[in-house]
Amino acid sequence: MVKEGEQVTLSVPDHREVAKGTLRSLIRTAGITLQEFVSGMR
C-alpha cells in the first residue's frame, strides 16, 4: 500500500491472521485512517 509523499517501514507479522490490535497499530504507524486502509484493500 502506498501513500503519496510518505515513506514508512512496517514490520508485519508473518501469521495467517494478524491480531486486531496489531493491525490497528500498523495502520496508525503508517499514518492512515482505518477507512483509508479498508478503501485500499478493495
mmCIF file as gemmi writes it, N, C-alpha and C atoms, coordinates in Angstrom:
data_model
loop_
_atom_site.group_PDB
_atom_site.id
_atom_site.type_symbol
_atom_site.label_atom_id
_atom_site.label_alt_id
_atom_site.label_comp_id
_atom_site.label_asym_id
_atom_site.label_entity_id
_atom_site.label_seq_id
_atom_site.pdbx_PDB_ins_code
_atom_site.Cartn_x
_atom_site.Cartn_y
_atom_site.Cartn_z
_atom_site.occupancy
_atom_site.B_iso_or_equiv
_atom_site.pdbx_formal_charge
_atom_site.auth_seq_id
_atom_site.auth_asym_id
_atom_site.pdbx_PDB_model_num
ATOM 1 N N . MET Axp A 1 ? 0.854 -1.167 0 1 0 ? 1 A 1
ATOM 2 C CA . MET Axp A 1 ? 0 0 0 1 0 ? 1 A 1
ATOM 3 C C . MET Axp A 1 ? 0.901 1.23 0 1 0 ? 1 A 1
ATOM 4 N N . VAL Axp A 2 ? 0.555 2.221 -0.766 1 0 ? 2 A 1
ATOM 5 C CA . VAL Axp A 2 ? 1.377 3.42 -0.905 1 0 ? 2 A 1
ATOM 6 C C . VAL Axp A 2 ? 0.546 4.652 -0.559 1 0 ? 2 A 1
ATOM 7 N N . LYS Axp A 3 ? 1.157 5.557 0.185 1 0 ? 3 A 1
ATOM 8 C CA . LYS Axp A 3 ? 0.531 6.843 0.48 1 0 ? 3 A 1
ATOM 9 C C . LYS Axp A 3 ? 1.452 7.914 -0.078 1 0 ? 3 A 1
ATOM 10 N N . GLU Axp A 4 ? 0.938 8.711 -0.979 1 0 ? 4 A 1
ATOM 11 C CA . GLU Axp A 4 ? 1.727 9.747 -1.647 1 0 ? 4 A 1
ATOM 12 C C . GLU Axp A 4 ? 2.445 10.632 -0.632 1 0 ? 4 A 1
ATOM 13 N N . GLY Axp A 5 ? 3.749 10.849 -0.862 1 0 ? 5 A 1
ATOM 14 C CA . GLY Axp A 5 ? 4.526 11.752 -0.035 1 0 ? 5 A 1
ATOM 15 C C . GLY Axp A 5 ? 4.968 11.185 1.306 1 0 ? 5 A 1
ATOM 16 N N . GLU Axp A 6 ? 4.677 9.95 1.584 1 0 ? 6 A 1
ATOM 17 C CA . GLU Axp A 6 ? 5.033 9.336 2.862 1 0 ? 6 A 1
ATOM 18 C C . GLU Axp A 6 ? 5.83 8.066 2.618 1 0 ? 6 A 1
ATOM 19 N N . GLN Axp A 7 ? 6.84 7.837 3.442 1 0 ? 7 A 1
ATOM 20 C CA . GLN Axp A 7 ? 7.572 6.586 3.375 1 0 ? 7 A 1
ATOM 21 C C . GLN Axp A 7 ? 7.755 6.077 4.792 1 0 ? 7 A 1
ATOM 22 N N . VAL Axp A 8 ? 7.172 4.922 5.074 1 0 ? 8 A 1
ATOM 23 C CA . VAL Axp A 8 ? 7.23 4.312 6.394 1 0 ? 8 A 1
ATOM 24 C C . VAL Axp A 8 ? 7.55 2.834 6.212 1 0 ? 8 A 1
ATOM 25 N N . THR Axp A 9 ? 8.428 2.31 7.048 1 0 ? 9 A 1
ATOM 26 C CA . THR Axp A 9 ? 8.727 0.886 7.02 1 0 ? 9 A 1
ATOM 27 C C . THR Axp A 9 ? 7.999 0.222 8.177 1 0 ? 9 A 1
ATOM 28 N N . LEU Axp A 10 ? 7.226 -0.795 7.864 1 0 ? 10 A 1
ATOM 29 C CA . LEU Axp A 10 ? 6.479 -1.524 8.884 1 0 ? 10 A 1
ATOM 30 C C . LEU Axp A 10 ? 6.932 -2.975 8.91 1 0 ? 10 A 1
ATOM 31 N N . SER Axp A 11 ? 6.986 -3.545 10.103 1 0 ? 11 A 1
ATOM 32 C CA . SER Axp A 11 ? 7.261 -4.971 10.247 1 0 ? 11 A 1
ATOM 33 C C . SER Axp A 11 ? 5.922 -5.665 10.468 1 0 ? 11 A 1
ATOM 34 N N . VAL Axp A 12 ? 5.494 -6.421 9.472 1 0 ? 12 A 1
ATOM 35 C CA . VAL Axp A 12 ? 4.2 -7.098 9.535 1 0 ? 12 A 1
ATOM 36 C C . VAL Axp A 12 ? 4.436 -8.556 9.901 1 0 ? 12 A 1
ATOM 37 N N . PRO Axp A 13 ? 3.779 -9.049 10.952 1 0 ? 13 A 1
ATOM 38 C CA . PRO Axp A 13 ? 3.953 -10.437 11.36 1 0 ? 13 A 1
ATOM 39 C C . PRO Axp A 13 ? 3.562 -11.398 10.235 1 0 ? 13 A 1
ATOM 40 N N . ASP Axp A 14 ? 4.299 -12.492 10.123 1 0 ? 14 A 1
ATOM 41 C CA . ASP Axp A 14 ? 4.017 -13.498 9.092 1 0 ? 14 A 1
ATOM 42 C C . ASP Axp A 14 ? 3.126 -14.586 9.692 1 0 ? 14 A 1
ATOM 43 N N . HIS Axp A 15 ? 1.876 -14.209 9.954 1 0 ? 15 A 1
ATOM 44 C CA . HIS Axp A 15 ? 0.896 -15.128 10.515 1 0 ? 15 A 1
ATOM 45 C C . HIS Axp A 15 ? -0.276 -15.242 9.561 1 0 ? 15 A 1
ATOM 46 N N . ARG Axp A 16 ? -0.99 -16.323 9.66 1 0 ? 16 A 1
ATOM 47 C CA . ARG Axp A 16 ? -2.193 -16.491 8.846 1 0 ? 16 A 1
ATOM 48 C C . ARG Axp A 16 ? -3.192 -15.381 9.174 1 0 ? 16 A 1
ATOM 49 N N . GLU Axp A 17 ? -3.307 -15.069 10.458 1 0 ? 17 A 1
ATOM 50 C CA . GLU Axp A 17 ? -4.177 -13.979 10.909 1 0 ? 17 A 1
ATOM 51 C C . GLU Axp A 17 ? -3.363 -13.046 11.788 1 0 ? 17 A 1
ATOM 52 N N . VAL Axp A 18 ? -3.608 -11.762 11.651 1 0 ? 18 A 1
ATOM 53 C CA . VAL Axp A 18 ? -2.934 -10.748 12.472 1 0 ? 18 A 1
ATOM 54 C C . VAL Axp A 18 ? -3.947 -10.265 13.497 1 0 ? 18 A 1
ATOM 55 N N . ALA Axp A 19 ? -3.522 -10.182 14.752 1 0 ? 19 A 1
ATOM 56 C CA . ALA Axp A 19 ? -4.407 -9.73 15.82 1 0 ? 19 A 1
ATOM 57 C C . ALA Axp A 19 ? -4.962 -8.337 15.504 1 0 ? 19 A 1
ATOM 58 N N . LYS Axp A 20 ? -6.19 -8.108 15.902 1 0 ? 20 A 1
ATOM 59 C CA . LYS Axp A 20 ? -6.872 -6.843 15.626 1 0 ? 20 A 1
ATOM 60 C C . LYS Axp A 20 ? -6.08 -5.638 16.128 1 0 ? 20 A 1
ATOM 61 N N . GLY Axp A 21 ? -5.566 -5.727 17.354 1 0 ? 21 A 1
ATOM 62 C CA . GLY Axp A 21 ? -4.794 -4.621 17.925 1 0 ? 21 A 1
ATOM 63 C C . GLY Axp A 21 ? -3.5 -4.375 17.163 1 0 ? 21 A 1
ATOM 64 N N . THR Axp A 22 ? -2.866 -5.463 16.713 1 0 ? 22 A 1
ATOM 65 C CA . THR Axp A 22 ? -1.635 -5.336 15.94 1 0 ? 22 A 1
ATOM 66 C C . THR Axp A 22 ? -1.909 -4.653 14.612 1 0 ? 22 A 1
ATOM 67 N N . LEU Axp A 23 ? -2.989 -5.039 13.955 1 0 ? 23 A 1
ATOM 68 C CA . LEU Axp A 23 ? -3.358 -4.438 12.675 1 0 ? 23 A 1
ATOM 69 C C . LEU Axp A 23 ? -3.653 -2.951 12.847 1 0 ? 23 A 1
ATOM 70 N N . ARG Axp A 24 ? -4.402 -2.606 13.869 1 0 ? 24 A 1
ATOM 71 C CA . ARG Axp A 24 ? -4.717 -1.187 14.114 1 0 ? 24 A 1
ATOM 72 C C . ARG Axp A 24 ? -3.455 -0.382 14.4 1 0 ? 24 A 1
ATOM 73 N N . SER Axp A 25 ? -2.519 -0.984 15.136 1 0 ? 25 A 1
ATOM 74 C CA . SER Axp A 25 ? -1.252 -0.316 15.423 1 0 ? 25 A 1
ATOM 75 C C . SER Axp A 25 ? -0.453 -0.083 14.144 1 0 ? 25 A 1
ATOM 76 N N . LEU Axp A 26 ? -0.427 -1.074 13.263 1 0 ? 26 A 1
ATOM 77 C CA . LEU Axp A 26 ? 0.277 -0.929 11.986 1 0 ? 26 A 1
ATOM 78 C C . LEU Axp A 26 ? -0.348 0.172 11.132 1 0 ? 26 A 1
ATOM 79 N N . ILE Axp A 27 ? -1.672 0.214 11.115 1 0 ? 27 A 1
ATOM 80 C CA . ILE Axp A 27 ? -2.383 1.242 10.352 1 0 ? 27 A 1
ATOM 81 C C . ILE Axp A 27 ? -2.058 2.629 10.908 1 0 ? 27 A 1
ATOM 82 N N . ARG Axp A 28 ? -2.067 2.748 12.226 1 0 ? 28 A 1
ATOM 83 C CA . ARG Axp A 28 ? -1.759 4.036 12.868 1 0 ? 28 A 1
ATOM 84 C C . ARG Axp A 28 ? -0.316 4.45 12.575 1 0 ? 28 A 1
ATOM 85 N N . THR Axp A 29 ? 0.617 3.499 12.663 1 0 ? 29 A 1
ATOM 86 C CA . THR Axp A 29 ? 2.025 3.785 12.383 1 0 ? 29 A 1
ATOM 87 C C . THR Axp A 29 ? 2.215 4.223 10.932 1 0 ? 29 A 1
ATOM 88 N N . ALA Axp A 30 ? 1.418 3.645 10.031 1 0 ? 30 A 1
ATOM 89 C CA . ALA Axp A 30 ? 1.501 4.002 8.614 1 0 ? 30 A 1
ATOM 90 C C . ALA Axp A 30 ? 0.971 5.408 8.353 1 0 ? 30 A 1
ATOM 91 N N . GLY Axp A 31 ? 0.268 5.971 9.336 1 0 ? 31 A 1
ATOM 92 C CA . GLY Axp A 31 ? -0.239 7.337 9.186 1 0 ? 31 A 1
ATOM 93 C C . GLY Axp A 31 ? -1.491 7.426 8.335 1 0 ? 31 A 1
ATOM 94 N N . ILE Axp A 32 ? -2.256 6.333 8.306 1 0 ? 32 A 1
ATOM 95 C CA . ILE Axp A 32 ? -3.517 6.358 7.559 1 0 ? 32 A 1
ATOM 96 C C . ILE Axp A 32 ? -4.662 6.028 8.511 1 0 ? 32 A 1
ATOM 97 N N . THR Axp A 33 ? -5.866 6.331 8.071 1 0 ? 33 A 1
ATOM 98 C CA . THR Axp A 33 ? -7.032 6.014 8.872 1 0 ? 33 A 1
ATOM 99 C C . THR Axp A 33 ? -7.491 4.595 8.555 1 0 ? 33 A 1
ATOM 100 N N . LEU Axp A 34 ? -8.314 4.065 9.429 1 0 ? 34 A 1
ATOM 101 C CA . LEU Axp A 34 ? -8.881 2.74 9.199 1 0 ? 34 A 1
ATOM 102 C C . LEU Axp A 34 ? -9.682 2.736 7.894 1 0 ? 34 A 1
ATOM 103 N N . GLN Axp A 35 ? -10.394 3.808 7.636 1 0 ? 35 A 1
ATOM 104 C CA . GLN Axp A 35 ? -11.2 3.925 6.419 1 0 ? 35 A 1
ATOM 105 C C . GLN Axp A 35 ? -10.307 3.913 5.172 1 0 ? 35 A 1
ATOM 106 N N . GLU Axp A 36 ? -9.18 4.622 5.221 1 0 ? 36 A 1
ATOM 107 C CA . GLU Axp A 36 ? -8.245 4.623 4.083 1 0 ? 36 A 1
ATOM 108 C C . GLU Axp A 36 ? -7.691 3.228 3.844 1 0 ? 36 A 1
ATOM 109 N N . PHE Axp A 37 ? -7.401 2.511 4.921 1 0 ? 37 A 1
ATOM 110 C CA . PHE Axp A 37 ? -6.881 1.145 4.806 1 0 ? 37 A 1
ATOM 111 C C . PHE Axp A 37 ? -7.916 0.243 4.137 1 0 ? 37 A 1
ATOM 112 N N . VAL Axp A 38 ? -9.152 0.314 4.609 1 0 ? 38 A 1
ATOM 113 C CA . VAL Axp A 38 ? -10.223 -0.53 4.069 1 0 ? 38 A 1
ATOM 114 C C . VAL Axp A 38 ? -10.46 -0.191 2.607 1 0 ? 38 A 1
ATOM 115 N N . SER Axp A 39 ? -10.455 1.093 2.267 1 0 ? 39 A 1
ATOM 116 C CA . SER Axp A 39 ? -10.657 1.507 0.872 1 0 ? 39 A 1
ATOM 117 C C . SER Axp A 39 ? -9.535 1.008 -0.037 1 0 ? 39 A 1
ATOM 118 N N . GLY Axp A 40 ? -8.307 0.965 0.489 1 0 ? 40 A 1
ATOM 119 C CA . GLY Axp A 40 ? -7.165 0.491 -0.288 1 0 ? 40 A 1
ATOM 120 C C . GLY Axp A 40 ? -7.178 -1 -0.521 1 0 ? 40 A 1
ATOM 121 N N . MET Axp A 41 ? -7.941 -1.736 0.268 1 0 ? 41 A 1
ATOM 122 C CA . MET Axp A 41 ? -7.993 -3.185 0.146 1 0 ? 41 A 1
ATOM 123 C C . MET Axp A 41 ? -8.947 -3.629 -0.963 1 0 ? 41 A 1
ATOM 124 N N . ARG Axp A 42 ? -9.785 -2.745 -1.445 1 0 ? 42 A 1
ATOM 125 C CA . ARG Axp A 42 ? -10.789 -3.116 -2.466 1 0 ? 42 A 1
ATOM 126 C C . ARG Axp A 42 ? -10.236 -3.098 -3.83 1 0 ? 42 A 1
